Amino acid sequence: MKKVIIIGGGLAGLSAAAHLSKKNFKVILLEASPKLGGRAYSFFDEKPQTEIDNGQHILMGCYSDTLNFLKIIDAYKFLNIQKILEINYLAKDKNHFRLKAPNFIYPLNLLFALFSFKELNLTEKISLLKLFIKIYFTDSEKLYGMTVQEWLKKEKQSDKAIRIFWEIISIGALNTSTERASAKIFCDILKEIFWRDKFSSQIIIPALPLSKTFCKPASDFIKSNDGEIRLSEKCIEFVVDKNRIEKVITDKNVYEDFDFVVSAVPFYALEKIIDTSFLDKQPEFHYSSILNIHLRIKENFLQEDFYAFYDSELHWLFNKRTHWNIVISNAEKFMLMGNEEIYAFIITELKKFIAISDDDILLYKIIKEKRATFIPDDFTLKHRPSTETKVKNLFIAGDWVDTKLPATIESAVRSGRIAAGKIVFNN
Ligand SMILES: Cc1cc2nc3c(=O)[nH]c(=O)nc-3n(C[C@H](O)[C@H](O)[C@H](O)COP(=O)(O)OP(=O)(O)OC[C@H]3O[C@@H](n4cnc5c(N)ncnc54)[C@H](O)[C@@H]3O)c2cc1C
């Protein structure tokens, strides 16, 4: 049985480990922290006595690798899958409206949804539909050099259409402003979401906390296939000789008996383990933050599972009945603010959208994820390294590897599947 050491127990590492376990490789996964999941985890919070996510994560129907991974580890059953694309909006002055695709022939149902979107006037709808259709035929490579904002303006999208439709997708998937994100990757994800099949645009929300949806089932699967997971063990160095890793040194052990190594740590962590000149490209990542605020409320009076805010610095509200999870993407400005200041800001803003008073909120918790995702600008996209490296028995995974996707669960899981595939092929 060939042995693979995997460094990093985020979703990329877990995906690589699950795929390799399935192919009868002996896996040893080393994770520096005491828990699995990396940037996607949940924990038991003493105060409200409930398990909460570090940040709400949503998946989409087009996340084919993630859905397949969840099937492998028998966790697909933990998903709430929308039957049809539907987004409910919260607007100022307590207004609600929705974008909903009817349940008839795809893609006509999507075109119909956009055309019947009451919030836009006829001219705006026609421009939106024109671009929507044009995306199908667009060669995204030709969009290099343009930001999302420049592209949408060039395609005659009104400010309102940008804010109400395009920005919701862009900020959610790319976690950065439309002025900075690359039009190329935005066009790619729009094709994936809207132009693949009917299922791709459906929004999927884990029904359980993240660690129960991803980490526990993955860990059980790996262990049941003779794999080992060693938590609180940090990789310090790879010793390379003649283009092969000969030793993996951690803060607890020195490993010499292995056939392959998968690095599934973020780029900034890999740089500390090995000189990264062995990668085929030299990346330079800038990161963007996400802020999550969990509110324990006296009584839930919202109907839908989630809402998008229209025209606000708040982006999403996820309604978990016992509590609401509000998400702010591209949240740089909040990273240096104190929790009380953030809370005051959020409540003031929330009151413009929902009839809520201070007394309705029993508890709050703020979680800042500073390096949540890399910023997908043109330079970054062109310099993402591939899985294979000059070091023959080392393969890299992580949402930052060149999967052609933004930094998402799908990119992480795909990168792990690709790294596992290369090992199987090279075996
Ligand atoms: C708040 C938040 C919300 C998000 N929302 C969404 C969403 O809605 N949808 C979506 O698709 N994506 C979302 N993402 C992005 C998604 O979480 C990430 O893209 C994905 O989890 C990255 O996985 P990864 O395995 O590549 O990296 P990571 O999760 O960073 O995992 C790397 C692991 O390596 C470990 N490690 C680091 N150094 C070492 C070392 N030296 N030795 C051993 N172990 C080490 C780390 O502890 C970590 O566990 C969100 C991210 C955040 C933070």
The ligand as an SDF file (V2000), in Angstrom:
LIG
                    3D

 53 58  0  0  0  0  0  0  0  0999 V2000
  -15.9170   33.3290    6.7260 C   0  0  0  0  0  0  0  0  0  0  0  0
  -15.7440   32.6200    5.4180 C   0  0  0  0  0  0  0  0  0  0  0  0
  -16.8500   32.4210    4.6060 C   0  0  0  0  0  0  0  0  0  0  0  0
  -16.7140   31.7400    3.4050 C   0  0  0  0  0  0  0  0  0  0  0  0
  -17.8160   31.5090    2.6520 N   0  0  0  0  0  0  0  0  0  0  0  0
  -17.7290   30.7020    1.5720 C   0  0  0  0  0  0  0  0  0  0  0  0
  -18.8970   30.3110    0.8850 C   0  0  0  0  0  0  0  0  0  0  0  0
  -20.0100   30.7110    1.2260 O   0  0  0  0  0  0  0  0  0  0  0  0
  -18.7700   29.4630   -0.1770 N   0  0  0  0  0  0  0  0  0  0  0  0
  -17.5570   28.9960   -0.5690 C   0  0  0  0  0  0  0  0  0  0  0  0
  -17.5190   28.2130   -1.5180 O   0  0  0  0  0  0  0  0  0  0  0  0
  -16.4150   29.3680    0.0540 N   0  0  0  0  0  0  0  0  0  0  0  0
  -16.4740   30.1970    1.1250 C   0  0  0  0  0  0  0  0  0  0  0  0
  -15.3270   30.5360    1.8030 N   0  0  0  0  0  0  0  0  0  0  0  0
  -14.0260   30.0970    1.2880 C   0  0  0  0  0  0  0  0  0  0  0  0
  -13.6740   28.6630    1.7660 C   0  0  0  0  0  0  0  0  0  0  0  0
  -13.8680   28.5340    3.1440 O   0  0  0  0  0  0  0  0  0  0  0  0
  -12.2040   28.3900    1.4570 C   0  0  0  0  0  0  0  0  0  0  0  0
  -11.9670   28.6470    0.0880 O   0  0  0  0  0  0  0  0  0  0  0  0
  -11.8110   26.9380    1.7380 C   0  0  0  0  0  0  0  0  0  0  0  0
  -12.2820   26.5160    2.9860 O   0  0  0  0  0  0  0  0  0  0  0  0
  -10.2840   26.8310    1.6870 C   0  0  0  0  0  0  0  0  0  0  0  0
   -9.8840   25.5220    1.9820 O   0  0  0  0  0  0  0  0  0  0  0  0
   -8.3500   25.0970    1.8900 P   0  0  0  0  0  0  0  0  0  0  0  0
   -8.2790   23.6900    2.3330 O   0  0  0  0  0  0  0  0  0  0  0  0
   -7.7990   25.4610    0.5660 O   0  0  0  0  0  0  0  0  0  0  0  0
   -7.5570   26.0240    2.9340 O   0  0  0  0  0  0  0  0  0  0  0  0
   -7.7300   26.1750    4.5000 P   0  0  0  0  0  0  0  0  0  0  0  0
   -9.1340   26.0540    4.8850 O   0  0  0  0  0  0  0  0  0  0  0  0
   -7.0070   27.4260    4.8770 O   0  0  0  0  0  0  0  0  0  0  0  0
   -6.9570   24.9130    5.1120 O   0  0  0  0  0  0  0  0  0  0  0  0
   -5.5650   24.8720    5.2860 C   0  0  0  0  0  0  0  0  0  0  0  0
   -5.2640   24.0470    6.5510 C   0  0  0  0  0  0  0  0  0  0  0  0
   -3.8620   23.8890    6.6590 O   0  0  0  0  0  0  0  0  0  0  0  0
   -3.5000   23.9880    8.0210 C   0  0  0  0  0  0  0  0  0  0  0  0
   -2.0880   24.3510    8.0890 N   0  0  0  0  0  0  0  0  0  0  0  0
   -1.5050   25.5330    7.7850 C   0  0  0  0  0  0  0  0  0  0  0  0
   -0.1680   25.4540    7.9500 N   0  0  0  0  0  0  0  0  0  0  0  0
    0.0860   24.1780    8.3700 C   0  0  0  0  0  0  0  0  0  0  0  0
    1.3040   23.4850    8.6970 C   0  0  0  0  0  0  0  0  0  0  0  0
    2.5040   24.0800    8.6300 N   0  0  0  0  0  0  0  0  0  0  0  0
    1.2130   22.1810    9.0920 N   0  0  0  0  0  0  0  0  0  0  0  0
   -0.0020   21.5550    9.1440 C   0  0  0  0  0  0  0  0  0  0  0  0
   -1.1680   22.1800    8.8580 N   0  0  0  0  0  0  0  0  0  0  0  0
   -1.1270   23.4780    8.4600 C   0  0  0  0  0  0  0  0  0  0  0  0
   -4.4250   25.0820    8.5440 C   0  0  0  0  0  0  0  0  0  0  0  0
   -4.5170   25.0390    9.9630 O   0  0  0  0  0  0  0  0  0  0  0  0
   -5.7310   24.7330    7.8350 C   0  0  0  0  0  0  0  0  0  0  0  0
   -6.5080   23.8360    8.5820 O   0  0  0  0  0  0  0  0  0  0  0  0
  -15.4250   31.2790    2.9850 C   0  0  0  0  0  0  0  0  0  0  0  0
  -14.3160   31.5130    3.7890 C   0  0  0  0  0  0  0  0  0  0  0  0
  -14.4620   32.1550    4.9930 C   0  0  0  0  0  0  0  0  0  0  0  0
  -13.2490   32.3690    5.8640 C   0  0  0  0  0  0  0  0  0  0  0  0
  1  2  1  0
  2  3  1  0
  2 52  2  0
  3  4  2  0
  4  5  1  0
  4 50  1  0
  5  6  2  0
  6  7  1  0
  6 13  1  0
  7  8  2  0
  7  9  1  0
  9 10  1  0
 10 11  2  0
 10 12  1  0
 12 13  2  0
 13 14  1  0
 14 15  1  0
 14 50  1  0
 15 16  1  0
 16 17  1  0
 16 18  1  0
 18 19  1  0
 18 20  1  0
 20 21  1  0
 20 22  1  0
 22 23  1  0
 23 24  1  0
 24 25  2  0
 24 26  1  0
 24 27  1  0
 27 28  1  0
 28 29  2  0
 28 30  1  0
 28 31  1  0
 31 32  1  0
 32 33  1  0
 33 34  1  0
 33 48  1  0
 34 35  1  0
 35 36  1  0
 35 46  1  0
 36 37  1  0
 36 45  1  0
 37 38  2  0
 38 39  1  0
 39 40  1  0
 39 45  2  0
 40 41  1  0
 40 42  2  0
 42 43  1  0
 43 44  2  0
 44 45  1  0
 46 47  1  0
 46 48  1  0
 48 49  1  0
 50 51  2  0
 51 52  1  0
 52 53  1  0
M  END
$$$$
